[in-house]
């Protein structure tokens, strides 16, 4: 997953949306064992689901006309660490 670009998404305040990441190519036989998510600034709620190769981040809430950076930190069985970032732009309902 080299040459990362920060993905940007839009949602309404009342929407709950999910964003999927497939790490299969980067893993090369390794497996995901832990995923952590941080949000800056605080304001949206996140929930994490993951398998040995994929990550799903659920985002909800936020303040209209605000943007939030979501940092996803993936750790593998071989202790490799991958960081992905996305920006969620929240629009008023």
Beta strands, then each sheet from edge to edge (+ up, - down):
strand 1: 7-12
strand 2: 16-22
strand 3: 32-40
strand 4: 44-50
strand 5: 54-61
strand 6: 66-76
strand 7: 81-91
sheet 1: 1+ 7+ 6- 3+
sheet 2: 2+ 5- 4+
end
